[in-house]
Amino acid sequence: MSFQFLLTAKIIMERGLRQKTGEHLAALGLNKVLLVTDPGVKNAGLLPPVYASLQKSQITFVEIADVKANPRAAPINQTAARFRGQGFDGLLAVGGGSAMDAAKALAVLLTHEGRIEDYEGAFTLKRPALPVVAIPTTAGTGSEVTFFSVITDSQRQTKMSLLDYRIGPQLALLDSDITASLPPAVAAATAVDALTHAIEAYTGKLANPISDGLALHAIRLIAQNLKAAVLEADNFAAREQMLIASLMAGMAFGNADIASVHCISESIGGLYDTPHGVGNAIFLPFVFAHNQQADLKRHADVAYALGIDPALPAESAAQAAVDRLFALNRTLGIPRFAELPNVREADFLLIAEKSKNNISDSTNIKPMTVESYLSILRAAWQWQG
């Protein structure tokens, strides 16, 4: 057996940790940072303790607070052109996956010329990016410990991925108080996003012993805490466990990759701006069902981690897991595919082709064709749930 496992981030978790942000940035030797966040985080009042801490540590910062969900290439390029050569020595991302993806892309462009589109793909950087510090505000993306940045190219209506170990955050600050303000719909979508990361990391072709342990325990934590974290606003313990699960799932898929659920979700996200977690939640049961016979043992392992009766034989357990994933979507209020705005059956072939061309298609445990993706899209479209 041979494998590699890489983690670039130091991870610190503590209640109220964002009040010490400046101390931790100063310890990294950072003096001037670009703070990247989004309107939701700013309007939720999560940032004043960060500002105060940066000021106390005499760290100069400039804030970019207009990052949208599914961040676009054009604003990234414009922001980079505006701030190149102004002496920034790091970036601080406070937010969900979109803010962290945007910060990673900006970290590249502040040390590289050109546009972010020029660096699409794996290991395309010419030199190191600026260091990134990440404070996640959702329990879902795991982006605080991954080496990916996913940016929407609006002209091509596609999501492009950048992969390089040098864009992974150097420091992840997990403030377990911070997810208390998450709206239930956002908490639900991001939670199933984390579950998808863990399941695809465990069942994909690039799984390794370390990612396996992280992924399975993340699935257990999510199964035990997801509903309470989403539906009980004052359940701090459940939300804290979900933040840990999201982190562990991020560590797992950061090394084992994701697979066809994400291929489809990123395709519809690029076409229709569908929230990433919603797309993953919709297609997770369908892809899990499609894949299970390709590695029945691992799919059964997932089922048992989800809480399916361990006395059930593997095939029955795996099918019970499919049913449980569908039931989870209903409980959380995840929309059906046919309920998403702007989606048209006429686009299915395009979605299937984009999914097949995704960088992570080859990681899926069961080889996929355009027709495979079409069959999943049609099944999801007809699902009445």
Stockholm file with secondary structure:
# STOCKHOLM 1.0

chainA/1-385         MSFQFLLTAKIIMERGLRQKTGEHLAALGLNKVLLVTDPGVKNAGLLPPVYASLQKSQITFVEIADVKANPRAAPINQTAARFRGQGFDGLLAVGGGSAMDAAKALAVLLTHEGRIEDYEGAFTLKRPALPVVAIPTTAGTGSEVTFFSVITDSQRQTKMSLLDYRIGPQLALLDSDITASLPPAVAAATAVDALTHAIEAYTGKLANPISDGLALHAIRLIAQNLKAAVLEADNFAAREQMLIASLMAGMAFGNADIASVHCISESIGGLYDTPHGVGNAIFLPFVFAHNQQADLKRHADVAYALGIDPALPAESAAQAAVDRLFALNRTLGIPRFAELPNVREADFLLIAEKSKNNISDSTNIKPMTVESYLSILRAAWQWQG
#=GR chainA/1-385 SS CCCCCCCCCEEEECTTGGGGHHHHHHHTTCCEEEEECCHHHHHTTCSHHHHHHHHHTTCEEEEECCCCSSCBHHHHHHHHHHHTTSCCCEEEEEESHHHHHHHHHHHHHTTSCSCGGGGCEESCCSSCCCCEEEEECSSSCCGGGCSEEEEEETTTTEEEEEECGGGSCSEEEECTTGGGGCCHHHHHHHHHHHHHHHHHHHHSTTCCHHHHHHHHHHHHHHHHHHHHHHHCTTCHHHHHHHHHHHHHHHHHHHHHCCCHHHHHHHHHHHHHCCCHHHHHHHHHHHHHHHHGGGGHHHHHHHHHHTTCCTTSCHHHHHHHHHHHHHHHHHHHTCCCGGGSTTCCGGGHHHHHHHHHTSTTGGGSSSCCCHHHHHHHHHHHHHCCC
#=GC SS_cons         CCCCCCCCCEEEECTTGGGGHHHHHHHTTCCEEEEECCHHHHHTTCSHHHHHHHHHTTCEEEEECCCCSSCBHHHHHHHHHHHTTSCCCEEEEEESHHHHHHHHHHHHHTTSCSCGGGGCEESCCSSCCCCEEEEECSSSCCGGGCSEEEEEETTTTEEEEEECGGGSCSEEEECTTGGGGCCHHHHHHHHHHHHHHHHHHHHSTTCCHHHHHHHHHHHHHHHHHHHHHHHCTTCHHHHHHHHHHHHHHHHHHHHHCCCHHHHHHHHHHHHHCCCHHHHHHHHHHHHHHHHGGGGHHHHHHHHHHTTCCTTSCHHHHHHHHHHHHHHHHHHHTCCCGGGSTTCCGGGHHHHHHHHHTSTTGGGSSSCCCHHHHHHHHHHHHHCCC
//
